[in-house]
Amino acid sequence: MKPTIVIWDSDSLAYRATAATESRSVEVTHIPTSKTKIFKNRTECKEHLTSIGKTFDPVIYKFLDIQEPEPISHTIKVMKNIIEKTNERLFADEYLMCIEGKGNFRSALPYPSAYKGNRTGIRPLNLKESKMYLYKQHPSYVAQGCEVDDAVIFKGYEYLEKGYNVILASQDKDAMSATNLSLYDFTDDTAKVLTIPDLGYLEDTGKKVKGVGFLWLCYQMVRGDTVDNLNPSEIARKRFGDKSAYYLLKDAKNKQEALTLVAQQYKDWYGNGTKYVDCFGVERFVHYDFLLDLYFKGVKMMENENEIPCAYKFYEKHGITLERKTDAHTIR
């Protein structure tokens, strides 16, 4: 019988546990009078102002976030309980924590808007210490130069090659395209293990589009990822949302057809070449192939520890030649 290994997205685990063991509130100062009042959050403050016939104005009111973490021992206890319960439920023979290291190759890529540049908000105060606990007290792998999400995937394939039954303890949507690996949402007590199919499918639920497998990856290639600030149609200044990506790909019968549809969409946007200024202030002239590869790198998780995703190689692997029209030179 194959041994089972559970590979953990420790970022999600640590964030969930630290957020659960930290109370938050907001101190609101009325600037003209210097009077202060504590609310649960900004929304409660604004609702209070509305109830007394006033309107929130940032010139008049100032927010100060208040974070009060419980002792780190409480957070550690929460994490230990989740790890033990999940490993037991999945009959794990082994487990591995993937921990955030230094650097991320995507942060250096020339997107028009900075990768994850839209991330705002406060982080739990005990987050760093919680990750350190996971690193020191559990079997772990530190992701250097990439994301924990990448490491979960390429370590998963590594153990699959070794003959293991691999289950990823992860909530990450990017893992939904990791074909032949299995996923388990450790935050949901009713969750079942999902083995990602090869071609997969897309589903319009009415509220949002869901999917798994190869088609989900292709969907992300044209839709991007709003959480990570990736929008493939941004430079073209075209609206191309969830439904547009869904209708483009929903009837694709095989991988080649799906990839061809993706490439054609980029040609429609950028087939004649386009100028743009990247997030580092460099002006570029590129063709559709450069941008397809750029956004592919953003949404495709690494399958090999030593190889950054490359759209040209990916298309070639599936029997399609993606023409190289761009030399990626910059306009000075």
N, C-alpha and C positions, 0 to 999 in steps of 0.2 A: 504494500500500500504506500502511495506517495505521502511524504511528510507535508504538513500544512504550515505555511509561514504567513503571518499577518504583517503587512508592511504599513506603518502608520504615517499619516500626514500629521506630524507633531505640531505644526503651526496651528492647525485648526483645533487640535486637542488643547494646547496650551492657552490659546485665546479664549476658548469656550470656558475653561476652568477658571481662568483669572477674571473674566468678566462676571462669572457667576458668584465670585467671592469678593466682589468690590461694589460698594454702593456709590452711586453718583447723584449729584444734584447740581444746581446752578444758582449762584448768587447774582442777583440782579441789582444793579445800582442805578438809582434815579440821579443822573448826573447833576442837574440844577440844584438839588437839595442834598446830595450825597447820602440819601437814605438807601438802605439795602433791605432786600427780602429774599428768602430762600424758596426756590421752587424745585420740583422733581426734575424738570427739564425745561427747555425753551418753549416747547409747545404749551405746557401748562401756564407759563408766564404770559404768553400771547393771548391765550384763552381768558386768563384773568383780566387782562387789560381790556379785551373786547367786552367782558361782562360789566365793566364799570364805565363803558362808553369811551374808552381811549384806544389809540392805535399805537402799535409798536413803531418806534422811530430810533434807529441806531445812533442818532445824534443825541438823543435824550436818555436812552437806556444802554447800559453796558453789562455784558455777561462775563462771569468768571466761573469756569468749570471747577467743581469740587470732587475729588476722588478720594475715597476712604477704603483702602483695601483691608481685608481681614488678614490675620497672620498667614505667612506663606505656608505654614503647616496645614492650614485649611485647604488651600489650593492644591497642595500635593496630595492630600487625602482624596479630593475629588478626582484628580487625574488617576491615581492608583486604582480607585474603584472602577472607573471607566475602562481602564486597561485590563484589569483582571476579569471584569464581567464580559467584555468583548472577546478577549482571548479564549475564555472558557466557552462562550457561546459558539465560537467558530472552531472549537477543538484544535486550537493552535499548538503545534509542536514547538514552533519557534516564533519569534516576533522581532521586528526591527523598527526603530524610531528614525525617521528621516528628519534631520534637524537643519534649520537655517544657518548657512555659513556666510561668507563674505562674497560680495559681487553678484552681478546678474547680467549676462551678456546682452539681454534685451534692452537694458537701460542705456546702452551705448549705440543702439540702432537709430537711424535717422528718420524717425516718424515725424509727421507734421506737428503732432501734439505729443508731448513727452509720455513715454510709457509709464503708466500708473500716475501720471501727473495730476489726475483728478482726485487722488486720494486725500481726504481731509478727515478731521475728527481726531479724537483723543484715543490713545491706546492704554490698556490696563497697566497700572504701575508695576505689577509683579510679573509682567509678561517675560521679561528677559531672565529673571531668576527662575521662573517656571521652566523655560527652555533649557536652562543650565542643569536643572535637576534631571530632566529627561535624558540629557546628554551623559551625565555622570552616573546615573543610577540604573540605566536600561541599555540594552544592546542598541547601538545607534550608528548612523551614518550621517556625516555632515556634508551638506550640499554646498560646494564651492563653485562660484562663477555661474550658477544657475539657480533655479527656484526649487523649493521643497517639492512642488508639484512635479517638476521634471524628475527629481531623484526617486520619488515614489514609483514613477512609471519605469525608468530604466533599471532600477533595482528589481522591480517586479519581473521584467523580461529576463533579467540575469538569473533570477531564481527559477523562473519557468524553464530556462535552458538546462538548469541543473536537475530538473525532474521534480520540482516541488509543485504542490498545489498552492497557488498564490492568491491571496485575498488582500485587496487594498482597503484599509480602513480610512476612507476619505469621503468628503462631501464635494470635492472639487468637480466642477462641470467639465473641465478639460479632460479629466480621466474617463469621461463617457465615450471617448473615441479610442481608448486603449484596447483594441480588439484582442480577444482571447484571454485577457486578464479578468479577474472577478472583483467586484466592488461591494463594499458593505458600508452603509451610512451608520456610523457608531452613535450618532445623535438621535436616532429613531429606534425606539424599542420594538417597533413593529416591522422594521426593515428586514428584507430578505437578501441573501447574496445574489447579485446579478452578474452573470458572465456576459461580457460585452461581445455581441455578435460581430461577424465580419463586415458585411455591407451595412447592416442595421436599418434604421428607419428614422423618419421625422414625423412628428405629430403636432398638429395645431390644436391646442386645448381650448382655444378661444381667448384665453388671457395671455398666454405666451406659447412659444414653440419649444418643444422638447425633442430630444433625439438621442440615439446611441449609435456607435459604430462609425464606419467610414463616412456615411452620409452626414453624421453630426460634425465631423471634422470639416467636410466640404462646406457645410452650412456656416461654420465659424470663419472659414477662409473668405467668404463674401460678406458675412454680417459683421465680423469682428467681435470685439468683446468690450462692452461699455464699462464694465467694472475695471478693466485694465487700460481704458482710454484709447482703445483701438477701433478705428472706423475706416475701413478700406475705401469708402466712397467720399471721404472727407475732402480730399484734394479736388475731386471732380465736382464737388458741391452739389451732389445728387442725393436725394433722399432714398435710402435703400434700407428698410427696416426689417423686422423679424418676418413679416408676412411676405415681403419681396423675396427674401432668401429662401423661405419655405417653398413658395410657388416655383421658384427657379429649379429646385432640386428634388421635389417630392416624388416625381415620377421617374427619376433616374433608375435604370434597370441594372446597372453594374458600375464598377469603379471608374472605368474608362469614360463612360458617358457622363458621370458626375464631374470628373476632373475637366473634361472638355467644356462643360457648361460653366465651370468656374473660370477657366481661362478666357472663354468668350465674353464673360461679364467684365473682366478686367480690360479686355480689348475694347469693349464698348465704352468704357470709362476713359481709357488712356491709350488707345491704339495709335494715335498720332503723336504720342509723346506729350509730356507736360512739364511745366516748370512749377516748382514749389520751394518754399523756404522751410527747412527742417527745424526741429525743436532746438537745435544748437546755433541757429542763425545762418546756416549755410544754404545758399541758393543752388538748386539742382535742376538738371534737365534729365528726365528719365522716361523710359517706355513702360508699357504694362507689365513686362516680365519682371522688372526690378521691384515694382510695387507688389506684385503677386508674391514674390519671394520674401519681401519685407514683412508682409502680414502673415504669411505662412509661418515664419519664424516666431511670430508673436503668439499664434494660437496652437501650434503643433508642439506637443511635449517631446522632449528628448527620449529616444528609445535606446540610445547608447551613451554611456557616460562621457565618451570622448568625441562625440560628433554632434555639432549644432545642426538642427533641421535645415534642409536645403530643398527648395521647391523644384529646382532643375533635376536633382537626383531623384526626388520623389516621383515626379512625372515619368522620368526614364524607367524607374523601377516598375511602373505600371504600363509600360509600352507606349508612352507618349513623349514626343520630343517637344520640350518647351523652348522655343527659339530665344536665343540671347541677343536682344536688340540694344540693350543698355550697357554702356561701359562705366556707368555710375560716376561720370566725371561731374565736377561742379562748375557752376558759372561764377566767375569772380566779378 
